[in-house]
Amino acid sequence: MKAEYINPFIESVDNVFQTMLGVIPKRGAPHIAGADDQAGRDISALIGLSGKARGMVALCFPTKTALSVITRLFGDETTSIDQTVIDGISEFVNMVAGSAKAKFNTDPPIDIGLPMVVRGSNYRLEPPSRAVWLSVPFESELGPFVLEVSVQIQS
């Protein structure tokens, strides 16, 4: 995957976390996602891309990080995964995808779908054939999380 396809998503994560949470996330080294990358992901928010760019964007969190993010966002201590956490985490992936979408200059513009959330510890995010997930780990004062992107630009 070309850097020009992933950079808008990385920039959007930085922007959304700084704007919404006052947190500056520290990016780790991007790499092709593998089976080893699935550990420690208890809640993942995904959103689809269609149009000129097709694929998926995911934000994956351990439970502790997800709770810290939502506690910071709403100002009330959150101690368990409930509908507020699900809705908040899905809105984060929506904001990241929407912000990245605005950075792509495609005609027609990229469309984003509705976010969905997957919970649990025994699942894998699998891209369609001929596509790969690029995994970008982040560290923050709220805990670790991962951005995963699988995008194909149609000519």
C-alpha positions in Angstrom: 0.0 0.0 0.0 1.4 3.4 -0.9 2.2 5.9 1.8 -0.2 8.4 0.1 -3.1 6.0 0.9 -2.3 5.5 4.6 -1.0 8.9 5.6 -4.4 10.6 5.5 -5.6 8.1 8.1 -2.6 8.5 10.3 -3.0 12.3 10.1 -6.7 11.9 11.0 -6.0 9.8 14.0 -3.5 12.4 15.3 -6.0 15.2 14.6 -9.1 13.5 16.1 -7.3 12.4 19.3 -5.7 15.8 19.8 -9.0 17.7 19.1 -11.4 15.4 20.9 -9.3 14.1 23.8 -6.3 16.5 24.1 -4.1 13.5 23.6 -1.0 13.4 21.3 -0.7 9.7 20.2 2.7 8.4 19.5 2.8 6.3 16.3 4.8 3.1 16.0 6.1 1.5 12.9 3.5 0.6 10.2 3.6 -3.0 9.1 1.5 -5.6 7.3 -1.0 -7.0 9.9 -0.5 -10.6 10.8 -1.8 -13.1 13.3 0.4 -11.7 16.0 -1.3 -8.4 15.7 -4.6 -9.7 17.0 -3.7 -10.0 20.7 -5.0 -7.3 23.1 -7.8 -6.1 20.9 -11.0 -6.4 22.8 -13.1 -3.8 20.9 -12.7 -2.8 17.2 -14.7 -0.2 15.3 -14.7 -0.7 11.6 -16.0 1.4 8.7 -16.1 0.7 5.0 -14.9 2.8 2.1 -16.4 2.7 -1.3 -16.2 4.6 -4.6 -12.8 5.5 -6.0 -11.2 4.0 -2.9 -12.5 0.7 -1.6 -11.6 -1.0 1.7 -11.9 -0.7 5.4 -10.6 1.3 8.3 -10.5 0.0 11.9 -9.5 1.3 15.3 -8.7 -1.5 17.7 -8.5 -1.0 21.5 -7.9 -3.1 24.6 -10.8 -2.7 27.0 -8.8 -0.5 29.3 -7.9 2.0 26.6 -11.4 2.1 25.2 -12.7 2.9 28.7 -10.0 5.6 29.2 -10.9 7.2 25.8 -14.6 7.4 26.7 -14.0 8.6 30.2 -11.8 11.4 28.8 -14.4 12.2 26.1 -17.4 12.5 28.4 -15.7 13.4 31.7 -17.5 10.7 33.6 -15.6 7.6 34.8 -16.5 4.6 32.6 -15.8 1.2 34.1 -17.4 -1.3 31.8 -18.2 -1.7 28.1 -21.8 -0.5 27.6 -23.7 1.2 24.8 -22.1 4.6 25.5 -18.6 3.0 24.9 -19.8 1.2 21.8 -21.3 4.4 20.4 -18.3 6.5 21.3 -15.7 4.1 19.8 -17.8 3.8 16.6 -17.9 7.6 16.4 -14.1 7.8 16.7 -13.7 5.5 13.6 -16.3 7.6 11.8 -14.4 10.8 12.6 -11.1 9.3 11.5 -12.6 8.0 8.2 -14.4 11.2 7.5 -11.4 13.3 8.1 -9.2 11.1 5.9 -11.9 11.1 3.2 -11.6 14.9 3.0 -7.8 14.6 2.4 -8.3 12.4 -0.7 -8.8 14.3 -3.9 -10.9 11.8 -5.9 -13.6 12.2 -8.5 -16.1 10.9 -7.6 -15.4 11.4 -3.9 -14.9 8.5 -1.5 -18.0 7.3 0.4 -17.9 5.9 3.9 -20.4 3.5 5.4 -21.9 3.1 8.8 -19.5 2.1 11.5 -19.8 -1.2 13.3 -18.2 -2.5 16.4 -16.8 -6.0 17.1 -16.2 -7.1 20.7 -14.3 -10.0 22.2 -10.9 -11.5 22.1 -11.2 -14.3 19.6 -11.6 -12.7 16.2 -9.5 -11.7 13.3 -10.0 -8.9 10.8 -9.6 -10.4 7.4 -9.3 -8.3 4.3 -10.8 -9.4 1.0 -8.6 -11.3 -1.4 -5.7 -9.3 -3.0 -5.9 -6.8 -0.1 -3.9 -6.5 3.1 -4.4 -4.7 6.4 -1.7 -2.2 7.1 -1.4 -2.0 10.9 -0.2 1.2 12.6 0.2 0.9 16.4 -0.1 3.9 18.6 0.7 4.6 22.3 -0.9 7.4 24.3 -1.4 8.5 27.8 -4.8 6.7 27.6 -3.3 3.4 26.5 -2.3 1.6 23.3 -4.5 1.3 20.3 -4.1 0.3 16.6 -5.2 1.8 13.3 -5.7 -0.7 10.6 -6.4 0.3 7.0 -7.0 -1.8 3.9 -7.5 0.4 0.9 -7.4 -0.1 -2.8 -7.7 2.9 -5.2 -9.6 2.2 -8.3 -8.3 3.7 -11.6 
